[in-house]
């Protein structure tokens, strides 16, 4: 009996020693987890998320008796893993593996790609590290074994990697793996929390930036902007709206200001009912653009405006808006322009017609001797009166074209007959070598207003004669290209600089080199000609003529009977 007791005692001592070691290990694990909980609470309170990751890493090193380790965060945009915290490595190693890409020969890259833990018990015997620079780097850092565990969110999305390293070949026990999994889950919660907080901060910053940008735009925009709630009360208006409404700089309780008082709707708006106002229409859900509207503001100023508006849904309810562009001065200018055109039409053209008639009458009444002494002066007077009459006609024509008041009667028109009517008077003047080249059928017809076509060709031919030295050539050509009639008036004149070939078709514009040649005209001829051509379905543009000079190209649609 005593001998048996002597044999059992060593077994009990061994069991007790193992139990004590287990108790100490459990106590250490509990201490580490308790410390980790304390750190986590601090992080959640103060937002120091890197500290908690470092605490998780320290816990892993202590519990699994690892020598080194790191936590990496996935950079989805750059498609790489980046070291966030590390223990036990020198800066040279960390710099060399600061960013780990999918093709990198490391355990963390392999675990990331495969979505599972990778354990390398001895790097020197591993196929993954065989013959790689990564093996050399790890060897220099003193790492012989490694495990890498993916850090995932609760939904299974990989957020990063959790690696522990060992200086000697090591087999990671099942218990250590369970602890590493627990720590990885904890790290995943911390990283997910951080990313959510980061997204929240970024969203808030973006919202503040957008609000600042909107406020700057809202306050700087030239158009008046009114924003109203569902009851029609003005809740916001920009500085342009305050000026338009006649408000001073004193703060105004916008919510109490109704559209009926803001824009003087009923009596001041010429009898309009409130239901017809822009804001009321917007409140009803109508969308409108550039609707004319007249009202009297709070200072009694009558306003003419173009208004746009609509209704928008917001998280705090529906809002209606109107944008008002003050066109009072523009309308006044247009009325003044209209009055000026009436003056040009009646007070200038009519006397000029009378003067023309008187000059002709005087010429008829002169005897031969008086005609010899005064004829030159009468001719000069007649030319100047005609010039003034042509200027008045150009101004009126340009105005009517610009306002859409010019009547155009497009019909089938014989092209060569029209060209002959314009060109024939100039063929025998002898100042220029005028040549016609028509490669079209004699009966070719185009779609055009005959009188306006004569006006266009006359303008083009007049310009060619004006800016071409006497004795030089001018050509009038006609052809059909791609089922379009083309009239080219070419000259050997001073030409048009390349950067001016479009500008000369603007109103009151002449090419820069014109003043070097001669003055005359106010720059409306080409503007009128192009507008007339386009109203008839054609176009005009300028080209440089081969050999020097200018080619004006007029294109007109063929008559329907010609294109069949």
DOPA-957692 format. One record per residue (C-alpha): residue number from 1; x, y, z. Coordinates in steps of 0.25 Angstrom, whole numbers, plus 2048, in hexadecimal, padded with zeros to 3 digits. Layout:
% residues N
- NUM:X:Y:Z
...
//
This chain:
% residues 564
- 1:800:800:800
- 2:80B:80A:803
- 3:813:806:7F7
- 4:806:809:7EE
- 5:805:817:7F5
- 6:814:81A:7F2
- 7:811:817:7E3
- 8:805:820:7E2
- 9:80B:82C:7E8
- 10:813:830:7DC
- 11:807:82F:7D3
- 12:7FF:838:7DC
- 13:80B:842:7DC
- 14:80B:843:7CD
- 15:7FC:844:7CC
- 16:7FC:84F:7D7
- 17:808:856:7CF
- 18:800:856:7C2
- 19:7F4:85B:7C9
- 20:7FC:866:7CF
- 21:801:86A:7C1
- 22:7F3:869:7BB
- 23:7EE:872:7C6
- 24:7FA:87C:7C4
- 25:7F7:87C:7B5
- 26:7E8:87E:7B7
- 27:7EB:889:7C1
- 28:7F5:890:7B7
- 29:7EA:88F:7AC
- 30:7E0:895:7B5
- 31:7E9:8A0:7B9
- 32:7EC:8A3:7AA
- 33:7DD:8A2:7A6
- 34:7DA:8AB:7B2
- 35:7E5:8B5:7AD
- 36:7DF:8B4:79F
- 37:7D1:8B7:7A4
- 38:7D6:8C3:7AC
- 39:7DE:8C8:79F
- 40:7D2:8C6:796
- 41:7C9:8CE:7A0
- 42:7D3:8D9:79F
- 43:7D3:8D9:790
- 44:7C4:8D9:78F
- 45:7C4:8E5:798
- 46:7CF:8ED:791
- 47:7D0:8E7:783
- 48:7DF:8E2:785
- 49:7DC:8D6:77C
- 50:7EB:8D3:779
- 51:7EE:8D1:788
- 52:7E3:8C6:789
- 53:7E9:8BF:77D
- 54:7F7:8C0:784
- 55:7F1:8BA:790
- 56:7EB:8AF:788
- 57:7F8:8AC:782
- 58:7FF:8AC:790
- 59:7F5:8A3:795
- 60:7F7:899:789
- 61:806:89A:78C
- 62:805:897:79B
- 63:7FA:88C:799
- 64:801:884:78E
- 65:80F:887:792
- 66:812:88E:785
- 67:81F:897:783
- 68:81A:8A1:779
- 69:80D:8A5:772
- 70:805:8AF:76A
- 71:7F7:8B3:766
- 72:7F4:8B7:758
- 73:7E8:8BF:752
- 74:7E3:8BC:744
- 75:7E4:8C8:73B
- 76:7D9:8C5:731
- 77:7DC:8D0:728
- 78:7EB:8CD:727
- 79:7E8:8BE:727
- 80:7F2:8BB:732
- 81:7F4:8B8:741
- 82:7FB:8C3:749
- 83:801:8C1:757
- 84:7FA:8C9:761
- 85:801:8C5:76E
- 86:80C:8BB:771
- 87:815:8B6:77C
- 88:823:8B0:77C
- 89:828:8B4:76E
- 90:832:8BF:76A
- 91:82E:8CA:761
- 92:836:8C4:755
- 93:82D:8B8:755
- 94:820:8C0:757
- 95:824:8CA:74B
- 96:827:8BE:742
- 97:819:8B8:744
- 98:811:8C5:747
- 99:808:8C1:73C
- 100:805:8B3:738
- 101:7FF:8B0:72B
- 102:7F7:8A3:726
- 103:804:89E:71E
- 104:80D:8A0:72B
- 105:813:892:72F
- 106:80F:894:73E
- 107:805:88C:747
- 108:7FC:898:749
- 109:7FB:89A:73A
- 110:7F7:88B:739
- 111:7ED:88C:744
- 112:7E7:898:73E
- 113:7E6:891:730
- 114:7E1:884:736
- 115:7D8:88A:741
- 116:7DD:881:74B
- 117:7E8:880:756
- 118:7F6:87C:750
- 119:800:876:75A
- 120:80F:874:756
- 121:816:86C:760
- 122:824:86E:75A
- 123:826:878:74F
- 124:833:872:74B
- 125:82B:865:747
- 126:81F:86C:741
- 127:81C:86C:732
- 128:815:87A:734
- 129:822:881:738
- 130:82C:878:730
- 131:836:881:729
- 132:82F:88E:72B
- 133:834:89B:730
- 134:829:89B:73B
- 135:830:88E:741
- 136:83D:896:742
- 137:836:8A2:748
- 138:82F:899:753
- 139:83C:892:756
- 140:843:89F:758
- 141:838:8A3:761
- 142:839:896:769
- 143:82C:890:765
- 144:82C:881:762
- 145:81D:87E:764
- 146:810:886:762
- 147:801:885:762
- 148:7F8:88E:75B
- 149:7E9:88F:75F
- 150:7DF:897:756
- 151:7D8:8A2:75E
- 152:7CA:8A2:759
- 153:7BD:8AA:75C
- 154:7B1:8A4:762
- 155:7AC:8A2:753
- 156:7B8:89B:74F
- 157:7BF:8A6:747
- 158:7CE:8A6:749
- 159:7D3:8B3:750
- 160:7E1:8AF:752
- 161:7EB:8A5:757
- 162:7F1:8A1:765
- 163:7FE:89A:765
- 164:807:895:770
- 165:816:891:76E
- 166:81F:887:775
- 167:82F:887:776
- 168:82F:878:775
- 169:827:86E:76D
- 170:81A:86D:774
- 171:80D:865:774
- 172:801:86D:778
- 173:7F8:865:781
- 174:7E9:864:77F
- 175:7E7:86C:78C
- 176:7EF:877:787
- 177:7E8:877:77A
- 178:7DB:879:781
- 179:7E0:884:789
- 180:7E6:88B:77C
- 181:7D8:889:776
- 182:7D2:890:782
- 183:7DC:89B:781
- 184:7DA:89D:772
- 185:7CB:89E:774
- 186:7CD:8A9:77F
- 187:7D7:8B0:775
- 188:7CC:8AF:76A
- 189:7C2:8B6:773
- 190:7CC:8C1:776
- 191:7CF:8C3:768
- 192:7C1:8C3:763
- 193:7BD:8CD:76E
- 194:7C9:8D6:76A
- 195:7C5:8D5:75B
- 196:7B7:8D8:75F
- 197:7BB:8E4:767
- 198:7C5:8E8:75C
- 199:7B9:8E8:752
- 200:7B1:8F0:75B
- 201:7BB:8FA:75D
- 202:7BE:8FB:74E
- 203:7AF:8FC:74B
- 204:7AE:907:755
- 205:7BA:90E:74F
- 206:7B4:90C:741
- 207:7A6:911:745
- 208:7AD:91D:74B
- 209:7B5:920:73F
- 210:7A9:91E:736
- 211:7A1:928:73F
- 212:7AC:932:73F
- 213:7AD:931:72F
- 214:79E:932:72E
- 215:79D:93E:738
- 216:7A8:945:730
- 217:7A1:942:722
- 218:794:946:728
- 219:799:953:72D
- 220:7A1:956:721
- 221:797:952:716
- 222:792:95E:70E
- 223:784:959:70D
- 224:77A:95B:719
- 225:777:94E:720
- 226:76B:94C:729
- 227:768:940:731
- 228:75B:93D:737
- 229:755:933:740
- 230:748:92B:73D
- 231:740:937:743
- 232:746:941:739
- 233:74E:948:744
- 234:75C:94D:73F
- 235:766:945:747
- 236:773:949:740
- 237:777:953:735
- 238:785:957:730
- 239:78A:966:730
- 240:786:967:721
- 241:777:964:726
- 242:778:96E:731
- 243:77C:979:727
- 244:771:975:71E
- 245:767:974:728
- 246:76A:982:72E
- 247:76F:97D:73C
- 248:779:985:743
- 249:785:97E:74A
- 250:77D:97D:757
- 251:77B:96E:75B
- 252:76D:96A:757
- 253:764:95F:75D
- 254:764:958:750
- 255:75A:94D:755
- 256:750:958:757
- 257:751:95F:74A
- 258:747:959:740
- 259:749:95A:731
- 260:73D:963:730
- 261:744:96E:738
- 262:752:96A:732
- 263:74E:96C:724
- 264:742:975:725
- 265:739:96A:71E
- 266:72B:96F:71E
- 267:729:97E:71C
- 268:737:981:718
- 269:739:976:70E
- 270:72E:97C:705
- 271:722:974:70A
- 272:729:966:70A
- 273:723:95D:714
- 274:72D:956:71E
- 275:72A:949:717
- 276:731:94E:70B
- 277:73E:952:711
- 278:74B:94B:70E
- 279:74C:946:71D
- 280:73E:941:71D
- 281:73F:939:710
- 282:74C:933:716
- 283:745:92F:723
- 284:73A:928:71A
- 285:745:920:714
- 286:747:927:707
- 287:754:928:700
- 288:757:934:6F7
- 289:762:93B:6F1
- 290:764:94A:6ED
- 291:755:94D:6F0
- 292:753:95D:6EE
- 293:74E:963:6FB
- 294:74C:971:6FF
- 295:74B:976:70E
- 296:74D:982:717
- 297:757:97F:722
- 298:757:984:731
- 299:75D:992:72D
- 300:753:994:722
- 301:75C:991:716
- 302:755:98B:70A
- 303:75D:97E:706
- 304:75D:976:6F9
- 305:763:968:6FB
- 306:765:95B:6F5
- 307:761:950:6FF
- 308:764:942:700
- 309:75F:938:70B
- 310:75B:92B:711
- 311:759:922:71D
- 312:763:919:723
- 313:762:90F:72E
- 314:76C:90F:73A
- 315:76D:907:746
- 316:766:911:74E
- 317:75A:913:745
- 318:757:919:737
- 319:75D:927:733
- 320:75A:930:727
- 321:764:939:721
- 322:764:944:716
- 323:76F:94B:70F
- 324:76D:959:70A
- 325:776:960:700
- 326:773:96F:700
- 327:771:973:6F1
- 328:76C:981:6F4
- 329:777:989:6EF
- 330:778:97F:6E3
- 331:76A:981:6DF
- 332:76C:990:6E1
- 333:778:98F:6D7
- 334:76F:987:6CE
- 335:764:991:6CE
- 336:76F:99C:6CB
- 337:774:994:6C0
- 338:766:992:6BA
- 339:764:9A1:6BB
- 340:772:9A4:6B4
- 341:76E:99A:6A9
- 342:761:9A2:6A7
- 343:769:9AF:6A6
- 344:772:9A8:69C
- 345:766:9A3:694
- 346:75E:9B0:694
- 347:766:9BC:698
- 348:773:9B8:690
- 349:76F:9AF:684
- 350:763:9B8:680
- 351:76B:9C5:67F
- 352:776:9BD:678
- 353:76C:9B9:66D
- 354:767:9C8:66C
- 355:776:9CC:66A
- 356:778:9C2:65F
- 357:76C:9C6:658
- 358:770:9D5:659
- 359:77E:9D2:654
- 360:778:9CB:648
- 361:76E:9D7:646
- 362:779:9E1:646
- 363:781:9D9:63C
- 364:775:9D9:633
- 365:773:9E8:634
- 366:782:9EC:632
- 367:786:9F1:624
- 368:792:9ED:61D
- 369:79B:9F8:623
- 370:796:9F6:631
- 371:798:9E7:630
- 372:7A6:9E8:62B
- 373:7A9:9F1:637
- 374:7A0:9EA:642
- 375:79F:9DC:63C
- 376:7AC:9D7:644
- 377:7A6:9DC:651
- 378:798:9D6:64E
- 379:79E:9C9:64B
- 380:7A6:9C9:658
- 381:799:9CD:660
- 382:792:9C2:659
- 383:79C:9B8:65D
- 384:79C:9BC:66C
- 385:78D:9BC:66D
- 386:78D:9AE:667
- 387:798:9AA:671
- 388:790:9AF:67D
- 389:784:9A8:678
- 390:78B:99B:677
- 391:791:99C:685
- 392:783:99F:68A
- 393:77E:993:682
- 394:789:98A:688
- 395:786:98E:696
- 396:777:98B:695
- 397:77A:97E:68E
- 398:784:97A:699
- 399:77A:97D:6A4
- 400:76E:976:69D
- 401:777:96A:69B
- 402:77C:96A:6AA
- 403:76D:96B:6AF
- 404:767:961:6A5
- 405:75F:96C:69F
- 406:765:96A:691
- 407:75B:964:687
- 408:762:959:67F
- 409:75A:953:673
- 410:761:946:66F
- 411:75D:940:661
- 412:763:93A:655
- 413:76D:944:64F
- 414:775:944:642
- 415:783:945:647
- 416:78A:94A:63A
- 417:77F:954:637
- 418:781:95A:645
- 419:790:95A:643
- 420:78F:961:636
- 421:786:96C:63B
- 422:791:96F:646
- 423:79D:96D:63D
- 424:799:973:630
- 425:79A:982:634
- 426:7A9:980:638
- 427:7AE:978:62C
- 428:7B1:985:624
- 429:7B5:98E:62F
- 430:7C4:98B:62B
- 431:7C9:98E:639
- 432:7CC:97F:63C
- 433:7CD:972:634
- 434:7C0:96C:637
- 435:7BE:95E:632
- 436:7B2:954:633
- 437:7B4:945:633
- 438:7A7:93D:634
- 439:7A8:92E:634
- 440:799:92C:637
- 441:78D:929:62E
- 442:787:936:629
- 443:779:933:62F
- 444:77F:92F:63D
- 445:776:933:648
- 446:779:935:657
- 447:770:938:663
- 448:772:946:667
- 449:76B:954:668
- 450:76E:95A:65A
- 451:770:968:660
- 452:778:964:66C
- 453:781:95B:663
- 454:783:968:65A
- 455:787:96F:667
- 456:791:965:66B
- 457:798:964:65E
- 458:798:973:65D
- 459:79F:974:66B
- 460:7A9:96A:667
- 461:7AC:970:65A
- 462:7AD:97E:660
- 463:7B7:979:66A
- 464:7BF:972:660
- 465:7C0:97F:657
- 466:7C2:988:664
- 467:7CE:980:669
- 468:7D5:97C:65B
- 469:7DE:986:654
- 470:7D9:98B:647
- 471:7DE:983:63B
- 472:7DE:976:644
- 473:7D5:96A:642
- 474:7C8:966:647
- 475:7C1:959:644
- 476:7B2:955:646
- 477:7B1:946:646
- 478:7A5:93D:647
- 479:7A5:92D:649
- 480:79E:922:64F
- 481:7A5:91A:65A
- 482:79F:90F:662
- 483:791:913:65E
- 484:793:921:662
- 485:794:92E:659
- 486:7A1:935:65C
- 487:7A4:943:658
- 488:7B3:948:659
- 489:7B7:956:658
- 490:7C6:957:658
- 491:7CF:963:657
- 492:7DE:967:656
- 493:7DC:971:662
- 494:7E2:973:66F
- 495:7DD:966:675
- 496:7D8:964:683
- 497:7E1:95F:68E
- 498:7DE:951:692
- 499:7DA:954:6A1
- 500:7D0:95E:69B
- 501:7C9:956:691
- 502:7BE:953:69B
- 503:7BE:960:6A2
- 504:7BB:968:695
- 505:7AD:961:696
- 506:7A9:968:6A3
- 507:7A2:975:6A3
- 508:7AA:982:6A3
- 509:7B7:97A:6A0
- 510:7C1:97C:696
- 511:7CF:975:694
- 512:7DB:97C:69A
- 513:7E2:97E:68D
- 514:7D6:985:687
- 515:7DA:993:68D
- 516:7E7:991:686
- 517:7E0:991:679
- 518:7D4:99A:679
- 519:7C9:99E:682
- 520:7BA:99D:67F
- 521:7AE:996:684
- 522:7AB:992:693
- 523:7AD:983:692
- 524:79F:97E:690
- 525:79F:978:682
- 526:7A5:96B:685
- 527:79D:969:692
- 528:790:96C:68A
- 529:794:963:67F
- 530:797:957:688
- 531:78A:959:690
- 532:782:959:683
- 533:789:94D:67D
- 534:787:945:68A
- 535:778:949:68A
- 536:777:943:67C
- 537:77D:936:681
- 538:78B:939:67B
- 539:798:940:681
- 540:7A4:948:67E
- 541:7B2:947:682
- 542:7C0:94D:67D
- 543:7CC:946:678
- 544:7DA:94B:673
- 545:7DB:94A:664
- 546:7E6:943:65E
- 547:7EF:94D:658
- 548:7EB:958:662
- 549:7DE:95F:666
- 550:7D1:95A:66B
- 551:7C6:950:667
- 552:7B9:952:66D
- 553:7B1:945:66C
- 554:7A1:946:66C
- 555:79A:938:66D
- 556:78B:937:66A
- 557:782:92B:66A
- 558:77D:926:65C
- 559:76F:927:659
- 560:767:91A:65B
- 561:765:917:64C
- 562:774:918:64A
- 563:778:90E:655
- 564:76F:903:650
//
